[in-house]
């Protein structure tokens, strides 16, 4: 389990770096677009579509890492007042729901990719289906990371550096 966790940690780190680089590039491209439009009076046509593509990548890669690290959005008021075993059950149910949702992301994202692959983005000259690959990859990572959390919990190991591990200070 430890070697799997280390390997997935490397993947999560790469995904996080990819998301950060995508965010930085998008910011630079939008700045270039604004500079081109208002200073040079010549708007670069590729910046907007490229920024939208990058946005998909950094959103879905960042969301996948957030799931692995326990940073994802949750409504956890009840979790603070119930016994530990029930907490673990709720966390597992939550992870199963994330797996189900992520399977849908992969399946329907792949269908969107296939159906739009033959169209071309006019400003970039690449297949339009590229827009949906981030949905597929992000969904696949969410499945893997959620299954890791379930497996770690079943083995009695902490599931994240943050998240549910800091909820056990009040144990019986």
C-alpha positions as semicolon CSV with decimal commas, in nm:
position;residue;x (nm);y (nm);z (nm)
1;X;0,000;0,000;0,000
2;X;0,288;0,235;0,078
3;X;0,447;0,192;-0,265
4;X;0,111;0,252;-0,433
5;X;0,063;0,563;-0,222
6;X;0,411;0,686;-0,316
7;X;0,342;0,629;-0,685
8;X;0,007;0,802;-0,666
9;X;0,174;1,082;-0,471
10;X;0,409;1,137;-0,763
11;X;0,115;1,142;-1,004
12;X;-0,072;1,385;-0,778
13;X;0,235;1,611;-0,759
14;X;0,270;1,608;-1,137
15;X;-0,100;1,687;-1,176
16;X;-0,071;1,974;-0,929
17;X;0,233;2,115;-1,108
18;X;0,048;2,078;-1,439
19;X;-0,247;2,268;-1,295
20;X;-0,021;2,542;-1,160
21;X;0,164;2,580;-1,489
22;X;-0,168;2,588;-1,675
23;X;-0,297;2,861;-1,446
24;X;0,021;3,066;-1,490
25;X;0,013;3,025;-1,868
26;X;-0,353;3,118;-1,886
27;X;-0,284;3,432;-1,687
28;X;0,005;3,522;-1,918
29;X;-0,202;3,458;-2,231
30;X;-0,492;3,671;-2,109
31;X;-0,248;3,948;-2,018
32;X;-0,103;3,925;-2,370
33;X;-0,453;3,940;-2,515
34;X;-0,536;4,256;-2,317
35;X;-0,201;4,413;-2,410
36;X;-0,256;4,326;-2,776
37;X;-0,608;4,460;-2,779
38;X;-0,555;4,789;-2,596
39;X;-0,190;4,874;-2,658
40;X;-0,107;4,719;-2,996
41;X;-0,464;4,749;-3,129
42;X;-0,426;4,395;-3,264
43;X;-0,589;4,117;-3,062
44;X;-0,411;3,782;-3,087
45;X;-0,673;3,528;-3,196
46;X;-0,524;3,221;-3,025
47;X;-0,512;3,347;-2,666
48;X;-0,877;3,311;-2,569
49;X;-0,926;2,956;-2,696
50;X;-0,590;2,845;-2,554
51;X;-0,681;2,994;-2,215
52;X;-1,012;2,810;-2,214
53;X;-0,832;2,482;-2,290
54;X;-0,582;2,545;-2,011
55;X;-0,864;2,632;-1,771
56;X;-1,020;2,290;-1,822
57;X;-0,690;2,124;-1,742
58;X;-0,608;2,318;-1,428
59;X;-0,963;2,287;-1,294
60;X;-0,990;1,910;-1,338
61;X;-0,631;1,827;-1,240
62;X;-0,659;2,050;-0,933
63;X;-0,994;1,895;-0,840
64;X;-0,849;1,545;-0,863
65;X;-0,558;1,638;-0,635
66;X;-0,805;1,807;-0,400
67;X;-0,996;1,480;-0,371
68;X;-0,679;1,288;-0,292
69;X;-0,567;1,538;-0,029
70;X;-0,912;1,582;0,127
71;X;-0,951;1,944;0,019
72;X;-1,264;1,886;-0,186
73;X;-1,585;2,064;-0,104
74;X;-1,782;1,894;0,169
75;X;-2,059;1,956;0,415
76;X;-1,918;1,803;0,729
77;X;-2,090;1,953;1,032
78;X;-2,244;1,615;1,121
79;X;-1,901;1,448;1,098
80;X;-1,779;1,640;1,404
81;X;-2,043;1,492;1,637
82;X;-2,073;1,127;1,536
83;X;-1,863;0,826;1,646
84;X;-1,545;0,734;1,453
85;X;-1,688;0,418;1,288
86;X;-1,981;0,613;1,152
87;X;-1,743;0,884;1,028
88;X;-1,546;0,621;0,836
89;X;-1,868;0,485;0,686
90;X;-1,976;0,832;0,573
91;X;-1,632;0,906;0,427
92;X;-1,644;0,579;0,234
93;X;-1,995;0,652;0,105
94;X;-1,872;0,993;-0,006
95;X;-1,576;0,839;-0,188
96;X;-1,804;0,586;-0,359
97;X;-2,025;0,872;-0,478
98;X;-1,717;1,052;-0,614
99;X;-1,615;0,734;-0,798
100;X;-1,961;0,708;-0,954
101;X;-1,963;1,072;-1,059
102;X;-1,610;1,041;-1,196
103;X;-1,700;0,733;-1,400
104;X;-1,969;0,949;-1,561
105;X;-1,710;1,219;-1,629
106;X;-1,486;0,967;-1,806
107;X;-1,763;0,800;-2,008
108;X;-1,947;1,112;-2,116
109;X;-1,627;1,313;-2,153
110;X;-1,491;1,047;-2,388
111;X;-1,817;1,051;-2,587
112;X;-1,789;1,430;-2,620
113;X;-1,427;1,393;-2,726
114;X;-1,517;1,139;-2,996
115;X;-1,817;1,333;-3,126
116;X;-1,627;1,662;-3,157
117;X;-1,290;1,526;-3,275
118;X;-1,359;1,586;-3,645
119;X;-1,442;1,954;-3,594
120;X;-1,148;2,194;-3,586
121;X;-1,094;2,488;-3,355
122;X;-1,051;2,770;-3,606
123;X;-0,818;2,980;-3,392
124;X;-0,584;2,690;-3,307
125;X;-0,626;2,443;-3,592
126;X;-0,652;2,143;-3,360
127;X;-0,942;1,899;-3,314
128;X;-1,227;2,039;-3,106
129;X;-1,236;1,712;-2,909
130;X;-0,914;1,816;-2,736
131;X;-1,134;2,043;-2,524
132;X;-1,283;1,743;-2,345
133;X;-0,967;1,539;-2,280
134;X;-0,915;1,725;-1,952
135;X;-1,258;1,602;-1,839
136;X;-1,158;1,243;-1,917
137;X;-0,814;1,264;-1,755
138;X;-0,940;1,451;-1,449
139;X;-1,223;1,200;-1,405
140;X;-0,981;0,907;-1,433
141;X;-0,755;1,060;-1,168
142;X;-1,055;1,121;-0,942
143;X;-1,150;0,753;-0,972
144;X;-0,798;0,639;-0,890
145;X;-0,756;0,879;-0,598
146;X;-1,099;0,796;-0,451
147;X;-1,031;0,424;-0,475
148;X;-0,698;0,485;-0,304
149;X;-0,878;0,664;-0,020
150;X;-1,122;0,372;0,017
151;X;-0,838;0,117;0,018
152;X;-0,632;0,317;0,268
153;X;-0,932;0,353;0,497
154;X;-1,003;-0,022;0,474
155;X;-0,639;-0,088;0,569
156;X;-0,667;0,146;0,868
157;X;-0,428;0,403;0,721
158;X;-0,483;0,779;0,710
159;X;-0,638;0,888;0,383
160;X;-0,490;1,234;0,347
161;X;-0,256;1,479;0,507
162;X;-0,560;1,691;0,583
163;X;-0,931;1,631;0,583
164;X;-1,059;1,341;0,786
165;X;-0,736;1,278;0,981
166;X;-0,778;1,597;1,185
167;X;-1,129;1,499;1,295
168;X;-1,021;1,235;1,546
169;X;-0,887;1,449;1,829
170;X;-1,205;1,382;2,026
171;X;-1,192;1,001;2,011
172;X;-1,349;0,793;2,284
